[in-house]
Structure formats: C-alpha cells, structure tokens
Amino acid sequence: MTMIVRDLRPDVRADAEGFSTTRRLALPYMLSTPESVVHTLTHAHPDAHFQQLVAEEDGEIIGTAQVSVAHESPEPGQGSANIYVRPGHTGRGAGSLLLRTAEERLGRLGVTKLFTWVLDEPDNRAFAERHGFRASRSAWFLRLDLTAGALPPRQDLPAGVELRTAADFADDPRPMFELDAETSSDEPSDIDVEFTDYEAWLEENWKHPLLNRDLTTVAVVDGRPAAFSVAYTDGGSRYATAMTGTARDFRGRGLAKLAKNDSLHRARAAGYTEAFTGNDTGNEPMIAINKWFGYEICAKEVRHVRELG
C-alpha cells in the first residue's frame, strides 16, 4: 500500500471526480460536484492561498483537504483545514498525512490559529483530540424530504413586499452582494468575516456552478433586497440552502421565512426531492423555523481549533 498527499489537478477530470465523490461519501449533507470542486479552486481569492489536497492510496483518491487563510477576517494569522476520508478507508493514515501537510503549508503562510470542522462521531472527535485540537462551537445538518408531507402554505405578502429571484438581478448583482455581505458578517462564526471585494464575490459566489439563481428567492421591500434564501442544486435531485438571512433594518418581519418557503415550494415543483440546510446549534430561532418547514436534524459537526507553532 502506497499513500501520498498531493495537490488536486484542476485540469484532470478524474481528480475532480475523485475529490467530489470522497466529499459526498464522507459528508452526504453537503452538495459537491466535479464542477464545483474546480470552480472553488480556480476562483478563490489569491489572498486566501486556497489549496485542495488529495490523499491517494495506490492511485485511488480516498481523502481530501480544503486549506485556506482567513483573508476576509480582520484578525490576521487564522486559517482552516477541513479534512474528509472516505468511509471504509479511515484508520490508514490518510487524515493525519493530509493534516500534517496542511499545517506545514499554512505555517509557512503565517497562520498561527487553525480551525477545522469535525463530524460529531467518536472516531472523528478522537482524531481531532489526538492532534491537539479543542472543541469550539457546533452546528446541525438538517434534511427535508420534499416528496413526503406538505410544505407550509405560501402566505400573503405584506404591503410593499415582493418576492423575486436572484436571476432578476443578473444585469446588476451588486444589491445581492451588499445583502450577502451584511448578513454574512452577522452569521455566528469563530472567524469574523468582512466582504469588501465585489469583483472577488462575483467570481467566487455569483458564478458558482451550484448556485441556482432561479430558485434563490429575494424578498424586496420598496425596491431594496431585504432578505434572501440562497439555493444550491447539484444538477440532480438535491437542493441545499447555502444562506438565509435578512438585512438588519428589516429583521423581525418574517421576510427570510417568506423567502425560504417560496424557494422550497419552487424547488419541489422543479423536481428536487431532498433539501439540506445547516444551523449553528445555538441558533434556536432559525432551528425552530426549519423544523416548521419540516426539516429534521440528521447530523452534527463540531468546530475545533488549535494553535500552530
């Protein structure tokens, strides 16, 4: 048995397929396609020093790592390395080799604090603890069967509110960028985020191959995007909410709920059968809303952190 870790080759289709398949098997609650793997690597901001590593055993990709510097954070020296190994191939050293490679590379880039997400399962938690990580915050994965039961009925819109789609902003996406930047900065996280680079956002987010603009619903109040539910789809039967949020001036009016309900109704009508989303475990209001839609908790992940050096 020969195990190596190397960089993913974006121009080799088998690499993108192996990376995507490994991610889907290890983390079935998140969408991944070969196209999204390549896009994420080739459109990342240069300051992120984003890298995708693969662990290869006898020519087969069995592990992956996404490695980056938190360049959008006002606090320097932070980075992340999220590592996943195919079920049935754990315990052979792939995860440790990926982590060691990621730490070495991030250390050379000045990263002193490393974050990683770990599924809340005994083997995964033990792996993190063996490598010196301590547990931080946690988050739920939730799943909704769009073929069973009924979604909440669509509600009448309040005066001055209309529901549009992200596709309606194709000619000028800047209002979507401004809404995304504001809501993302308020999202619970170990690393503060500030979106300031519109052109980078266009390349990384607006042009992302999983983004479904037709199913992304935007609540517009008096002409201004006030809330949205961002839809990702994998080209098959799976739909995921990448972000649901409301601008600060419009919170408390149920606009995000309206947007997400509309998006889910249209996703089901378009033939999608599974919907996924995620919530910080402490975000009780959003968890309650997702349960109202019919989502059920299917897994938990825990953010871990360790100091480098």
Secondary structure as the mmCIF struct_conf table of DSSP 4:
data_model
#
loop_
_struct_conf.conf_type_id
_struct_conf.id
_struct_conf.beg_label_comp_id
_struct_conf.beg_label_asym_id
_struct_conf.beg_label_seq_id
_struct_conf.end_label_comp_id
_struct_conf.end_label_asym_id
_struct_conf.end_label_seq_id
STRN STRN1 MET A 3 ASP A 7
TURN_TY1_P TURN_TY1_P1 PRO A 10 ASP A 11
HELX_RH_AL_P HELX_RH_AL_P1 ARG A 13 ALA A 26
TURN_TY1_P TURN_TY1_P2 PRO A 28 TYR A 29
BEND BEND1 MET A 30 MET A 30
HELX_RH_AL_P HELX_RH_AL_P2 PRO A 34 THR A 42
BEND BEND2 HIS A 43 ALA A 44
HELX_RH_3T_P HELX_RH_3T_P1 PRO A 46 ALA A 48
TURN_TY1_P TURN_TY1_P3 HIS A 49 HIS A 49
STRN STRN2 GLN A 51 GLU A 57
TURN_TY1_P TURN_TY1_P4 ASP A 58 GLY A 59
STRN STRN3 GLU A 60 VAL A 69
TURN_TY1_P TURN_TY1_P5 HIS A 71 GLU A 72
BEND BEND3 SER A 73 GLY A 77
STRN STRN4 GLN A 78 VAL A 85
TURN_TY1_P TURN_TY1_P6 PRO A 87 GLY A 88
TURN_TY1_P TURN_TY1_P7 THR A 90 GLY A 91
BEND BEND4 ARG A 92 GLY A 93
HELX_RH_AL_P HELX_RH_AL_P3 ALA A 94 ARG A 108
TURN_TY1_P TURN_TY1_P8 LEU A 109 GLY A 110
STRN STRN5 LYS A 113 LEU A 119
BEND BEND5 ASP A 120 GLU A 121
HELX_RH_AL_P HELX_RH_AL_P4 PRO A 122 ARG A 130
TURN_TY1_P TURN_TY1_P9 HIS A 131 GLY A 132
STRN STRN6 ARG A 134 ASP A 145
TURN_TY1_P TURN_TY1_P10 LEU A 146 THR A 147
BEND BEND6 ALA A 148 GLY A 149
HELX_LH_PP_P HELX_LH_PP_P1 LEU A 151 ARG A 154
HELX_LH_PP_P HELX_LH_PP_P2 ASP A 156 PRO A 158
TURN_TY1_P TURN_TY1_P11 ALA A 159 GLY A 160
STRN STRN7 VAL A 161 THR A 165
HELX_RH_3T_P HELX_RH_3T_P2 ALA A 166 PHE A 169
BEND BEND7 ALA A 170 ASP A 171
HELX_RH_AL_P HELX_RH_AL_P5 ARG A 174 SER A 185
TURN_TY1_P TURN_TY1_P12 ASP A 186 ASP A 186
BEND BEND8 GLU A 187 GLU A 187
BEND BEND9 ASP A 190 ILE A 191
HELX_RH_AL_P HELX_RH_AL_P6 TYR A 198 TRP A 201
HELX_RH_PI_P HELX_RH_PI_P1 LEU A 202 TRP A 206
TURN_TY1_P TURN_TY1_P13 LYS A 207 LYS A 207
TURN_TY1_P TURN_TY1_P14 PRO A 209 LEU A 210
STRN STRN8 LEU A 211 LEU A 211
TURN_TY1_P TURN_TY1_P15 ARG A 213 LEU A 215
STRN STRN9 THR A 217 VAL A 221
TURN_TY1_P TURN_TY1_P16 ASP A 222 GLY A 223
STRN STRN10 ARG A 224 THR A 233
BEND BEND10 GLY A 235 SER A 237
STRN STRN11 ARG A 238 THR A 246
HELX_RH_3T_P HELX_RH_3T_P3 ARG A 248 PHE A 250
TURN_TY1_P TURN_TY1_P17 ARG A 251 GLY A 252
BEND BEND11 ARG A 253 GLY A 254
HELX_RH_AL_P HELX_RH_AL_P7 LEU A 255 ALA A 269
TURN_TY1_P TURN_TY1_P18 ALA A 270 GLY A 271
STRN STRN12 GLU A 274 ASP A 280
TURN_TY1_P TURN_TY1_P19 THR A 281 GLY A 282
HELX_RH_AL_P HELX_RH_AL_P8 GLU A 284 PHE A 293
TURN_TY1_P TURN_TY1_P20 GLY A 294 GLY A 294
STRN STRN13 GLU A 296 GLU A 307
#
